[in-house]
Amino acid sequence: MTAISYAEYRSMRRFPALDGLRAIAAVIVVAFHFGGQEWRWVSGWVGVQLFFVLSGFLITTLLLREEEGRGRISLRSFYIRRFFRILPVYFVVLAATYAVAHLNGTGAKVRESMPYYLLMVNEFAPNSAFLHSWTIAIEQKFYLVWPVLAFVVVTGAVRRRIAVTLLAIAGLVAMIPHATDWPYWPIHYVSILVGCLLAIVMHYPRGYALVRPLTRPVVSVAVLIGFVAVHLSLPFWPPAEDGQSELMIAVYAVAVALLLPAMLAPGLPTKALSWRPLVFVGERSYSLYLVQYLAAKTAIGLVPAFAAHGTRLFLATTVIGLLAADLLFRWVEQPMIVVGRRIAGKGRTVPALPTRASTPLPTVSGEPVTSGARTVPGVPVTSGARTVPGVPTDAHQATAHPDLTETRMTDSLAPAARLPAHRDIAQVP
């Protein structure tokens, strides 16, 4: 089978493998926190970098398509959607964390850090009461600035947008030696920017031509094998004080960026990552990430022998966490996404380029998506894009998400009919 054309890529409203990637990232993070030495080989700490790159890629792709369809993006709508996508479930879990701590007599510890959690500077909180939420704080701060920088200050010109992204990456790298209060924080923003850069490159015909070879089915298998090799090699890198390093994180972020185009290709990797159980976990990965410590406390409360970190605690935490995450997904995440879309407004359209029919498609980020084709420079307009097995086109529309997750990359462009589409998730330690 041949590589996916630019026209086919632009007609995609859902990237089916990304929920599977998100599921794996979330589960290995839980393994890192609760699996003990038995699961150190999985290098679960790096799962958050996968979330960050996914989030940057998906959210920027959605913003680029909105800009192209409307001539500009709506910052108001973007911030409203992100607020309702991320913060309601965040505050529900934060309240539950405080309630449990209060019952255990440690409520003062949560209260001490509460201002940090409310202002989204979680990474600087004085204790670890809800410390794993630092990733959500990183993303929220990034997406306060990124749309303004990349879509208001810089508009339209792809070269200027790429230049600004590269300069931002260089500036953050230069800040790393001076980040003494909370080491490594600049490198996490670099990971998100790597995903943003990939989205910008792939949005334009010449840029997409650079990554198109990765979408060949045979090449995609090779890329996946290479990515797994990079991932499994992490424990053997020269260790930093805590087993991580900025170079290790940067290399991993680039590896994820190479993996994402390959996962657009139809074939075994995409089919495996689109397996329904993985999609189920991926859709709930944001809530799973948030509730993991509460789930672990519950598991230990039910079976005190699980107190020692290891396989039993990891598995019990994952099962209990998924049960709680499913409730949050159904009763908090999805309803709040609907509210956010309604408030943001429904009058805008984001065309898919190019597609076959002129029938209205499901909505993205609260806006109806239309399939009317229009000419894209450098892309011949044909009577219809060819069908790519395993890669939905018109029938599956993007949720706009965001965010992480909205992607269900939320921050995966997910079907609007199933409401969230994306998770932004970037979320994990």
C-alpha positions, -999 to +999 in steps of 0.1 A: +000+000+000+011+035-007+017+064+016-012+086+027-015+117+005-018+152+018-054+154+007-062+122+026-044+135+057-064+168+056-097+149+052-091+129+084-112+139+113-100+112+136-066+097+142-076+062+154-043+051+170-039+080+194-064+068+220-044+036+222-011+056+226-028+076+254-040+045+271-005+030+272+010+063+284-015+065+313-011+029+324+027+030+324+026+062+345+005+042+371+031+015+369+058+040+375+041+053+406+029+021+422+046-008+404+078-007+423+111-020+411+093-048+391+080-022+366+110+002+364+120-013+331+088+002+316+102+038+322+067+049+330+079+084+341+083+093+304+046+086+296+039+123+304+061+133+275+040+113+252+010+131+265+027+165+260+037+158+224+002+145+216-014+175+231+007+200+212+001+181+179-036+178+183-045+212+197-023+230+172-038+210+143-073+220+154-063+256+157-047+256+123-079+241+108-101+266+126-079+295+113-080+282+078-118+277+079-126+311+095-097+332+087-088+335+124-092+316+156-116+326+184-095+329+216-127+333+237-141+300+224-108+282+228-104+292+264-140+284+272-136+249+257-104+243+275-119+255+308-148+231+306-127+203+292-100+203+319-111+221+351-144+205+362-131+170+367-098+185+380-117+203+408-139+173+415-108+152+421-091+179+441-121+182+463-122+144+468-084+145+476-090+171+503-120+152+517-100+120+520-070+139+535-093+156+560-108+122+571-072+109+575-062+139+596-039+153+569-062+180+556-038+207+566-013+194+541-037+199+512-048+233+525-012+245+526-008+238+489-044+247+479-034+282+465-009+266+442-035+241+430-061+268+424-037+291+405-023+262+384+012+265+397+011+230+411+047+222+403+058+247+429+035+234+457+053+230+491+042+194+495+030+163+475-006+163+485-018+165+449+016+169+432+010+146+403-013+173+389+017+194+380+013+182+344-021+197+341-007+230+354+021+229+328-004+224+299-029+250+312-002+277+314+012+267+280-022+270+263-028+304+278+001+317+258+004+295+228-027+305+208-018+342+213+018+337+203+012+314+173-022+326+160-025+363+170+010+376+171+019+354+141-008+348+115-008+328+084+028+326+073+041+291+078+078+301+079+072+328+105+052+303+126+079+277+124+106+302+132+087+314+163+082+278+175+119+271+170+129+302+188+106+293+217+122+259+219+157+274+218+147+300+245+134+273+268+164+251+263+186+281+273+166+285+305+172+249+316+205+256+335+188+284+355+156+264+365+168+258+400+135+261+419+119+232+400+144+214+378+134+204+343+103+225+340+114+242+308+119+208+290+083+199+295+072+229+275+097+219+249+079+186+245+046+203+239+063+226+214+077+196+195+041+184+190+031+219+179+059+221+154+049+187+139+013+200+135+025+231+117+048+212+094+022+187+085-005+213+079+012+226+047+018+206+015+056+210+014+059+202+051+037+171+049+058+158+020+087+155+045+069+131+068+047+114+042+071+084+037+065+076+074+028+069+065+037+039+043+024+008+061+057-011+060+076+020+072+051+026+100+059-009+114+096-001+113+090+033+130+070+016+157+097-010+164+123+018+165+102+038+189+097+008+212+135+003+211+141+039+221+116+036+249+131+004+263+166+018+261+159+046+285+170+028+317+204+023+301+211+060+294+237+077+316+215+084+346+209+119+360+203+123+398+168+110+395+173+087+365+160+113+340+177+140+320+168+169+297+185+152+268+167+120+274+133+138+275+142+158+243+152+127+224+120+109+235+098+139+224+114+138+190+108+100+188+071+105+196+069+132+169+083+107+143+059+080+156+027+101+152+027+104+114+035+067+111+004+059+132-018+075+106-010+046+082-035+018+079-020-015+090-012-036+120+001-009+144-029+014+138-053-016+141-037-028+173-038+007+189-074+011+179-084-020+198-116-012+217-102-019+252-073+004+246-096+031+232-118+027+263-088+033+286-075+061+263-108+080+265-106+079+303-069+085+306-073+120+319-095+110+348-074+079+354-044+100+358-061+124+382-076+097+405-046+073+406-035+082+441-070+080+455-074+047+438-041+035+454-053+046+488-086+027+483-067-004+472-045-003+503-075+004+525-093-027+512-062-049+512-035-036+536-010-061+522-009-040+490+008-012+508+042-023+494+046-011+459+046-038+434+025-056+407-005-062+430-008-025+440-003-014+404-030-037+390-054-029+418-049+008+414-054+005+376-087-014+380-101+008+408-088+039+390-106+029+357-139+023+375-137+058+391-124+073+358-154+058+339-178+075+363-160+108+360-159+104+322-196+098+319-209+122+346-184+150+347-161+151+316-187+146+288-215+168+303-190+196+309-176+194+274-212+198+261-217+229+283-184+244+272-193+239+235-227+255+240-212+285+257-184+289+232-211+290+204-219+269+174-218+293+145-184+286+131-174+260+105-141+243+099-139+227+064-122+194+058-098+196+028-105+181+004-134+157+008-160+141-013-194+153-002-210+185+009-229+169+036-226+184+071-203+164+094-201+161+131-189+191+151-154+199+161-147+218+192-182+230+193-183+240+157-200+222+129-176+207+105-184+209+068-170+188+041-171+213+012-139+209-007-118+238-017-085+241-035-054+237-014-022+251-030-001+222-042-029+197-038-049+186-068-086+185-062-100+152-073-136+139-074-130+122-040-104+111-017-096+074-018-106+052+011-078+042+034-086+010+053-086+016+091-085+053+087-119+069+090-125+100+068-158+118+064-178+095+086-157+101+116-153+137+125-130+153+148-137+164+182-120+194+187-111+191+218-092+210+237-063+189+255-047+171+261-071+154+252-091+184+232-077+159+218-087+128+227-059+143+211-090+142+227-057+162+224-068+120+188-094+138+170-123+118+182-158+114+170-180+142+181-209+119+186-191+104+215-184+136+230-151+141+242-128+138+217-098+143+229-081+145+257-057+167+263-042+151+285-010+156+290-011+145+321+010+125+340+040+125+359 
